Amino acid sequence: MIRRYKYLALVLAILMIGTFGACGNSGIENLTDEAGPYSLIEGTKSLTDKLTLAWSPKSLSDEYYVKVTQGFEDYCEEKNYTALVADPRNKREEQFSEFENWIAMGVDGIAASPVDAQRLSEVVQIAKEEGIVVAGYFDEIPLANLNYVIDEFACGVIIGENAARWIDEKVDGPANVFILGNDADEGMLMRRKGIDSVLEGAGSVHVVSRKNAQTVGEAEKAATSVLSMYANINVVICVSDEFALVVLEITEDSGFGNENYYIGGAGYTLEAIGLMNEAGNFMRSTVDFDPYQAGRQIAQMLADAIVNGSYGKTEYMQMDSYWQNLLGWE
């Protein structure tokens, strides 16, 4: 369905010729919105109109995105909007095709957690030319009209502060620390740097080992090696709950750890929360991204941009520490 603002689209196309001719497919870092600061979309609808909002998570096999999707759908239902959800199953070409389908349908707005932001750049630009607002979630989509993303460094700071608090209040003597990260992922690298920034200021901390893994299997191999080599480790800091749960299983299977042993992660997964609140469990803390509320927020931001116009806005997700209930810590 060919939508409104054809004149503006034509102006944009003329202005963008130089840009696309110069950068081709070389990368999103060279793409710009030459029509101005994301000024193409001009709001003409009301929040009480029956908007059609589309949502593409990275994968609905991830429980985190199931919760985000529920929040997105619930908000749309409450506002009498139509919610369209498609699962790309963590495949960039499927997500690209989802965008193409939604553009052809003439939806009002599209939100996505990008599998590959660079691959989406072309189709995002087409959506904007058709007057469709695009929003990036969790990871930024550089040409989107708005982004609601995680500050990965800040997340790492919270992970580090959680460990530092445990060390301060529970660990007698030096804290022998093992950090399990994934520096191959840009976001996870920033988390690890946030963790390091906190630990650098803690005098009683001795980082025994830092290991990187990209998969659960690699994390298991790395953690098994380190924990078998260093029996004095009493604090394990992980960039995610996924990795923390791997370490927890290895720790429990080996009979390793004591009442002051610490494992911390991030993500507030159901499995992590369930286990960490069992008596005597070594999983002590995580970082709550509140996925359900995040889903509601991205739908609300999308609707607001459709109605009031959109202009390249970026907001950061709320994050909070979550502690083992038995500790009674806030």
C-alpha positions in Angstrom: 0.0 0.0 0.0 1.6 3.3 -1.1 1.3 5.7 1.8 1.4 9.4 2.4 4.1 12.1 2.1 5.2 11.3 -1.4 6.5 14.8 -1.9 8.7 14.5 1.2 9.8 11.0 0.0 10.8 12.5 -3.4 12.8 15.2 -1.7 14.6 12.7 0.5 15.3 10.5 -2.5 17.0 13.4 -4.4 19.0 14.4 -1.4 20.1 10.8 -0.6 21.5 10.1 -4.1 24.9 11.3 -3.2 25.0 9.4 0.1 23.9 6.0 -1.3 26.1 6.4 -4.4 29.1 7.0 -2.1 28.6 4.3 0.5 26.9 1.5 -1.4 26.8 -1.5 0.8 30.0 -0.6 2.7 28.3 -0.3 6.1 25.7 1.5 8.1 28.2 3.9 9.7 28.2 5.9 6.4 24.5 6.2 6.1 22.8 9.4 7.1 19.3 10.9 7.0 20.0 13.8 4.6 16.4 15.2 4.9 17.3 16.5 8.4 17.3 15.1 11.9 15.0 12.2 11.1 12.3 14.7 10.0 10.6 12.6 7.3 7.8 11.2 9.6 5.3 13.9 10.5 2.6 12.8 12.9 -1.0 13.1 11.6 -2.8 10.5 13.7 -4.3 10.5 17.2 -3.4 8.1 20.0 -7.0 7.0 20.0 -6.9 5.9 16.3 -6.6 2.2 15.6 -2.9 2.0 14.9 -1.2 -1.1 13.5 2.1 -1.8 15.2 4.5 -4.6 14.2 7.1 -6.2 16.4 10.0 -8.4 15.5 12.0 -9.9 18.4 15.3 -11.6 17.7 13.8 -15.0 18.6 10.8 -16.2 20.5 12.8 -19.2 21.7 14.4 -16.8 24.2 12.2 -16.4 27.2 13.3 -12.8 27.6 11.7 -11.9 24.2 8.6 -13.9 25.1 8.1 -11.5 28.0 8.9 -8.4 25.9 6.4 -9.6 23.3 3.7 -10.1 25.9 4.2 -6.6 27.1 4.0 -5.2 23.6 0.8 -7.2 22.8 -0.9 -6.3 26.1 -0.2 -2.6 25.6 -1.7 -2.7 22.1 -4.7 -4.6 23.3 -5.4 -2.0 26.0 -5.1 0.8 23.5 -7.2 -1.0 20.8 -4.2 -1.1 18.5 -3.5 -4.0 16.1 -0.3 -5.9 17.1 1.5 -7.9 14.5 4.3 -10.2 15.7 6.6 -12.3 13.6 9.5 -14.5 14.9 12.6 -14.3 12.7 14.2 -17.1 14.7 17.4 -15.2 15.0 17.8 -15.2 11.2 18.6 -11.9 9.6 17.1 -12.6 6.2 13.8 -13.6 7.8 13.7 -10.4 9.7 14.4 -8.5 6.5 11.5 -10.2 4.9 9.2 -9.4 7.8 10.0 -5.7 7.3 9.2 -6.0 3.6 5.8 -7.7 4.3 4.8 -5.1 6.9 5.8 -2.2 4.5 3.6 -3.8 1.8 0.7 -4.0 4.3 1.1 -0.3 5.2 1.5 -0.7 9.0 1.9 2.5 11.0 5.0 1.5 12.9 7.6 -1.3 13.2 9.7 -2.1 16.2 12.5 -4.7 16.1 15.4 -6.1 18.1 17.8 -6.3 15.2 19.4 -9.6 14.3 21.7 -7.7 12.0 21.3 -3.9 12.1 23.4 -3.4 9.0 21.3 -5.8 6.9 18.1 -3.9 8.0 19.5 -0.5 7.0 18.1 -0.6 3.4 14.6 -1.8 4.3 14.4 0.6 7.3 15.0 3.5 4.9 12.2 2.2 2.6 9.9 2.0 5.5 10.6 5.6 6.5 10.0 6.8 2.9 6.6 5.2 3.1 5.8 7.1 6.2 6.3 4.2 8.6 7.9 4.8 11.9 10.7 2.4 12.8 12.0 1.7 16.3 15.1 -0.3 17.5 14.9 -2.2 20.7 17.7 -3.6 23.0 20.3 -2.9 20.2 20.3 0.2 18.1 19.1 0.4 14.5 21.1 3.4 13.3 18.6 4.8 10.8 15.5 4.1 13.0 13.3 7.0 14.0 13.9 6.1 17.6 15.7 3.5 19.7 15.1 2.0 23.2 18.3 0.3 24.0 20.4 -1.1 26.9 23.4 0.8 28.1 25.8 -2.2 28.1 28.6 -0.4 30.0 26.1 0.7 32.7 24.8 -2.9 32.9 28.4 -4.1 33.5 28.8 -1.5 36.3 25.7 -2.9 38.0 27.0 -6.4 37.7 30.3 -5.3 39.1 28.7 -3.3 41.9 26.7 -6.4 42.9 29.8 -8.4 43.2 31.6 -5.6 45.1 28.8 -5.4 47.6 29.0 -9.1 48.2 32.8 -9.0 48.7 32.4 -6.1 51.1 29.8 -7.7 53.3 30.4 -11.5 52.9 34.0 -12.3 51.9 36.7 -12.5 54.7 40.1 -11.8 53.3 40.9 -11.4 49.6 38.3 -12.0 47.0 39.6 -14.3 44.3 37.5 -13.5 41.2 36.8 -15.4 38.0 35.1 -13.3 35.3 33.3 -15.2 32.5 32.5 -12.9 29.5 32.1 -12.8 25.8 34.3 -10.1 24.3 33.5 -11.3 20.7 30.1 -9.6 21.2 30.4 -5.8 21.2 27.6 -5.4 23.8 29.0 -8.1 26.1 32.5 -6.5 25.7 31.1 -3.3 27.1 29.5 -5.1 30.0 32.9 -6.7 30.8 34.5 -3.2 30.7 31.8 -1.9 33.1 32.6 -4.8 35.5 36.3 -4.0 35.3 35.7 -0.3 36.0 34.2 -1.2 39.3 36.7 -3.9 40.3 39.7 -1.6 39.6 38.7 0.5 42.5 38.3 -2.4 44.9 41.6 -3.1 46.7 40.7 -6.5 48.2 39.9 -8.0 44.7 42.3 -10.4 43.0 41.1 -11.3 39.5 42.4 -14.9 39.1 41.1 -15.5 35.6 39.2 -13.9 32.8 37.7 -16.2 30.1 35.6 -15.6 27.1 32.9 -17.8 25.5 30.4 -17.3 22.7 28.2 -20.3 23.5 27.0 -22.3 26.5 29.3 -25.1 25.5 32.3 -22.8 25.4 31.3 -21.3 28.7 31.1 -24.8 30.3 34.5 -25.7 29.0 36.1 -22.5 30.2 34.5 -22.6 33.7 35.4 -26.3 34.2 39.0 -25.5 33.4 39.3 -22.5 35.6 37.4 -23.9 38.6 39.5 -27.1 38.5 42.7 -25.1 38.3 42.0 -22.5 41.0 40.5 -23.9 44.2 40.7 -20.5 45.9 38.1 -18.8 43.7 35.2 -17.5 45.8 33.6 -15.0 43.5 32.4 -15.7 39.9 31.1 -12.8 37.9 29.3 -13.5 34.6 28.1 -11.2 31.9 24.8 -13.1 31.7 22.5 -15.4 33.6 23.0 -18.0 30.9 26.7 -18.2 31.7 26.1 -17.9 35.5 23.8 -20.9 35.4 26.6 -22.9 33.6 29.0 -22.0 36.4 26.4 -22.9 39.1 25.9 -26.4 37.7 29.6 -27.0 37.6 30.0 -25.7 41.1 27.3 -27.9 42.5 28.4 -31.0 40.6 32.0 -30.5 41.9 31.0 -29.9 45.5 32.8 -26.6 45.2 31.9 -23.4 47.2 30.7 -22.5 50.7 28.2 -20.2 52.3 30.1 -17.1 51.2 30.6 -18.2 47.6 29.2 -15.9 45.0 27.9 -16.3 41.4 26.3 -13.3 39.8 24.9 -12.6 36.3 22.4 -10.5 34.4 19.1 -11.0 32.6 16.6 -11.9 35.4 15.7 -15.2 33.7 13.1 -17.4 35.2 15.5 -20.3 35.8 18.0 -18.1 37.5 15.4 -16.5 39.8 13.9 -19.9 40.7 17.3 -21.4 41.6 18.8 -18.4 43.4 15.9 -18.3 45.8 16.4 -21.8 46.9 18.1 -22.2 50.4 21.9 -22.6 50.1 22.1 -21.7 46.4 25.2 -20.0 45.2 23.4 -17.8 42.6 23.3 -14.5 44.5 22.3 -11.7 42.1 21.2 -10.7 38.7 20.3 -7.6 36.8 16.6 -7.1 36.0 15.8 -5.5 32.6 12.1 -5.8 33.3 11.3 -7.2 29.8 7.5 -7.1 30.2 7.5 -3.4 31.0 10.1 -2.9 28.2 7.7 -4.4 25.7 5.0 -2.0 26.8 7.4 0.9 26.6 8.5 0.2 23.1 4.9 0.0 21.9 4.1 3.3 23.7 7.1 5.0 22.2 6.2 3.8 18.7 2.6 5.0 19.0 3.8 8.4 20.4 6.2 8.8 17.5 3.5 8.0 14.9 1.2 10.6 16.4 3.6 13.4 17.4 6.4 12.9 14.8 9.8 11.2 15.2 13.3 12.6 15.3 16.0 10.1 16.0 15.4 9.8 19.8 17.3 7.3 21.9 16.3 6.2 25.4 17.9 3.7 27.7 16.2 0.8 29.4 15.7 0.8 33.2 17.9 -1.7 35.0 17.9 -2.8 38.7 19.8 -5.3 40.8 17.9 -8.3 42.0 19.2 -10.1 45.0 18.6 -13.6 46.5 15.5 -13.2 48.6 17.1 -14.9 51.6 19.6 -12.1 51.9 16.9 -9.5 52.5 18.9 -7.0 50.5 17.4 -4.2 48.4 
